[in-house]
Amino acid sequence: MHTIIFPWRRTAIRLALLLSAGWLTKPPVHAAASADLWQGRNGAADAPTSPVDWVKGNVGPSHSHFVEGYSIPYRLVLTDLTVGRHNLVIEWDTTQAGKHAIDYLTHYDRLLPHTQFITHTTPEAIQPLDGLSGP
């Protein structure tokens, strides 16, 4: 016995298959956007590091020699952003454990004058894009 399928029935079957395939597939999963805050370590005063080393953590006296009135270089690395408009809110604490830390924001390369250090008088280079790749 032969089965005859009318053209409209073939179209209906194809349409049903396409629709069910659409319900079974999931939209592509995109990586979540992220932000990493880095600080620049310029080495000890007697062994400066130039350009600075970028680290995800706090600088301290064992691996940096920033002095009062100078700026600690920061960079914020944003990854997997979607196309479109974004807002970035910056907040910081001015004290920690009752001691003053960062009072205000300045330019990332504020290390002059650099004459108070005995071992060197040239400020360390700060290259915010060091070690990063991308467009």
C-alpha positions, 0 to 999 in steps of 0.5 A: 500500500502506498502513502500519499502525503499532500503538499500542504501536509508536508509543509505542516510537518516541516513547520512543526519540526522547525518550531519544536527544534526552536523550543528545544534549543537554548540561546547561546550562553555569554560569559558574564562581564567582570571587572578586576582592580589592579594596583601597580607595585614599584618595588622597594626604594633600593630596588625599584621596578620599572615599569611597575608590576600590575597585581590584583591586590594591595601594594605594601611597603615590602614591594612598593615605595610610594610616599605621602602625596604621591599616587598609587597607580590603579587600573580597572580591567573590564572583560566580556562587556556587551555592546551598549552603554555602561555605568561605572561607579567608583567608591573608596574608603579614606581610612582603614583601622583609623589610619588615613589611606587614600584621600583623593583621586589623581592622575595615575602617573603622579610620582614627581618629584622623585628626589627624596630616594637615595638610590634613584631619582627617576620615577618608575614608568607606569604603563596601564596596558602592560600585560593586557591583550585585546582589541 
